Each structure stands twice: as C-alpha cells, then as structure tokens.
Amino acid sequence: MKKSSIYWMLSLYFYFFFFSYAACYSFFAIWLGEKIHLTGTQTGLIFSLNAAFTMIFQPLYGYLSDRIGLKKYLLYFISFLVLFSGPFYIYVYGPLLKMNFWAGALVGGFYLGLSFLAGCSVIESYIEKVGRKYSFEFGRARMWGSLGSASAAFFAGQVYNINPNINFWMASISAMVIVVIILFMRVDMSGVEIQRAETVKFNDIIQLFRLKDFWFFMLYMLGAACIYTVYDQQFPIYYASLFPTKALGNQVFGYLNSGQVFLEAGMMFAAPFIVNKMGAKKGLIIAGIIMTFRMVGSGIVHDPYSISVIKLIHSFEYATMLVSIFKYLADHFDTRLSSVLYLVGFQFATQIGTTILSPVVGNMYDLFGFRPTYLVMGGIVFAFTIFATFALKNKKKEINTEKKFEKQTA
C-alpha cells in the first residue's frame, strides 16, 4: 500500500481504538465509586491489579511483536478483545465486583490488562515501527488517537449521567471499525525485515537488563511516568467533589477532559518537531518538570477553575514525553527490539510502580485527602527528574543497528 494510505488507515485505527479506550476508562474511577460503591482503597486495589496483569502481559507482547515484525496478528487479537468490552463491563465486570470484590478485580484485571492497558502499548509500538518504515512521524499518527479520546470524553460526561452502560456500548461499536480497518490494511515486509524479526531471541531481552543505561531509563519511568499514572487514576473523583453536585462535576469533567485531549492532539502534531530540535533527553526532562508543576499545583490550589487549568497542562506534558520516549529508545538501543524496549523499558517499569503505589496512594486519599497526597507525589517526581538530568544519555548511539544488520546479511 502507498505511504499516504497506510498513514490514514493507521491514524483512523488510532482514532477509533482510543475512542473505545476513553469511552470505557474516562469515568472508570467514578463508575467504581458511584455505581459499584467501592472505597478509595478498593479503587486503588483495582488499579493495582490492573497494573499487575498489564505488567505480566507487556514483556510477552513486546517479545511477540518484535518477533513477528509488521505482521498484524496481535492487532487482530487486541481488536477483537476490545470489540467485546461493552458486554464485558455490563454483564461480567460490574455484577462480579458487586457479588465478590476479589473475583471481579481479578477477572477485570486480566481482561483490561490484556486488551486496553497492555494492548494500547502494542498498538503504539507497532505504528511507530510502521512510521519508521514508511517515513511518517509517530506523533502525527498518534495525534488522531488523542482526537478519538477527546471525542469520546466530550460525550462521556453527559452520557454517564444518563446511563454509564451507553459509554460501554459506544466502545464496542467503535471497535467494529478498527476490526474492519485491520482487515483491509496491508503492510508489506521485505525479506530483510522478516529476517531481522526472526533474529530476535528471548536472550535479547535478558541482555537489555545488563545495560546500565537501560536501568537508568527504567528508573526514570518508574519515578516519573508511574506517578503521573497513579495521579490521574482518581483525579476525576477529586475534581467532581469541587462542584455543588457530583452530576455537575462529572459533566464538567467530561468537557474538560475532552478539551485537554484536543490540546494533546495538537501537541502530538507539534511534538516531533520540538523534540527533534532539542533532543529526546531534554524532552523527557521538560516533561518531568511540567509533571512536577502540575502535581504540586493540584495540592496548592483548591478551586475548580485553577484545577481545570492545571489539568489542561497535562496535554503538553504527555505529548512531549511520549514522543521523547520513542526517540530516546531509537537513539540509544537496538531498534530490532523496539517493542520490547517500549513495553518493558517504559510501560513495564510504569506498571511495576503503579502496582505498588495505587493501593498506597488510594489509602493516603482516604486518610489525608487529595491535596496533601498530590504534594507528596509532586516531590517524588521532582526528585526523579533531577536524577534523570544526570543519568540519561545525551548522545545518539554511534552505530545504527538496522544498517549494521543489513550489512551483515548482504
């Protein structure tokens, strides 16, 4: 297929996948609290188990993705899982949580980890690989995923107050589109690309963990990206509490979340240009600084207007960090392992921290409240950002592993 056709099909895939994701997940914490009647600690445990299952699946997904190269097998698998998200939430997950918390949490963690949470990373990694093959920037395609999230978030707040199940059905309907896209999309693989993929061995993953620079990168992701994930988990609950009624708070949060993700889409378009100019390391550091400001600010201000402005800042932070991560990994490590690097180096490290911190932070919300907890989280991110300033590498690797492989197989 032509470059333009591939770009637009993958952009549409991003759009509808993240529409499904946001339709299910934008009000997930509120749904757990208001409809399932879980405490902050129980909600934290849900997020912790989701992260634990995601952490199990990510290394496996990463290895399989690099091993099969640009073949679409994993995209088919994930797309069909997302297709059943509506019936799962409505007829399995919700009732099971009410009947038996631990059974529901385990079943939900398995499904959400396998589909949305680990599956999202596989899709991002796959499309980044295709972007390198067909010479288009990942951020320009990922922008459409943000637009999909924004579109879902815009309606989610209104729909949630009518019936949360409508959001879940919207997710399944959107997933029908991504299945059709995968059926008609064709990404060609050359003989060299097939051979490169087949050389990926499980031992390559083990070798990564012997690299000091890989550990430094993982530590920064553990201390920065992980905290950002935990911060966002129960933020909708805090935000809604600042309004006279929860229904009004939920509705306004839907609009705010939609606006933030629209800004994120614009930043996804601009981020490749910005990161290319200043370098991947500086992009990661700047994202950490913005993250620190956002969390500390959330602990200081206490009115919905100021909190709304702080929420919108997230769009600049996330786009810069995501594009910088892919470029940093491509600059300093073997690109044959791009999926393993992203799913293990970034996502796996993040899930380790999320698994540990989600119940701890959830308990802190119950004991001390949101604002003091946000101040603590901001301090942790700042400390790890200082660490990354000295630990992360500045220069690109001297040998491009793709060219090196091609010379060896010529």
PERAQUI-V661403 format. One line per field, one symbol per residue. ss: DSSP state (H for helix, E for strand, L for the rest). phi: phi as a letter, one per 40 degrees, with the letter a starting at -180 (. if undefined). psi: psi as a letter, one per 20 degrees, with the letter a starting at -180 (. if undefined). Layout:
ss: ???
phi: ???
psi: ???
This chain:
ss: LLHHHHHHHHHHHHHHHHHHHHHHHLLHHHHHHHHLLLLHHHHHHHHHHHHHHHHHHHHHHHHHHHHHLLLLHHHHHHHHHHHLHHHHHHHHHHHHHHHLHHHHHHHHHHHHHHHHHHHHHHHHHHHHHHHHHHLLLHHHHHHHHHHHHHHHHHHHHHHHHHLHHHHHHHHHHHHHHHHHHHHHLLLLLLHHHHHHHHLLLHHHHHHHLLLHHHHHHHHHHHHHHHHHHHHHHLHHHHHHHLLLLHHHHHHHHHHHHHHHHHHHHHHHHHHHHHHHHHLHHHHHHHHHHHHHHHHHHHHHLLLHHHHHHHHHHHHHHHHHHHHHHHHHHHHHLLHHHHHHHHHHHHHHHHHHHHHHHHHHHHHHHHHHLHHHHHHHHHHHHHHHHHHHHHHLLLLLLLLLHHHHHHHHHL
phi: .cdcccdccccccddcccccdcccbdbcccdcccccgccccccccdcccdcccdccccccdcccccccgcccdccdccccccdccddcdcbbcddccccadccccccccccccccccccdcccccccccccccbgbcddcccdccccccccccccccccdccadccdcccccccccccccdccccbbcbcccccccccccbccccccdcccdcccccccccccbccccccdcdbddccccccbdbcccdcccccccccccccccccccccddccccccgcccccccccccccdccccccccabccccccccccdcccccccccccccccccbbcccbdccdccccbcccccdccdccdcccdccdccbgcccccccccccccccccdcdcccccccccbcccccccccbc
psi: qqghggghghghggghghggghhhihkgggghghhilqrhggghhghghghggghghghgggghghhicjqjghhgggghghhjgghgggifgghhhhgoghgghgggggghghegghhghggggghhghhhgjlqpghhghhhghhggggghghggghghgohhgghhhghghhhghggghhipooqprgghghghiipqhhhgghhiipghgggghhghgifhghhghghgjhhggghiirhqhggggghhggghggghghhghhhhhgggghhgiqhghghgghhgggggggghhigqjqhgghgghghhhhhgggggghhgghgghhiroihkhgggghghfgggghghhgghghghghhghgirgghhhgghhhgggghhgghhhhqqgqqqhpohghgghhhj.
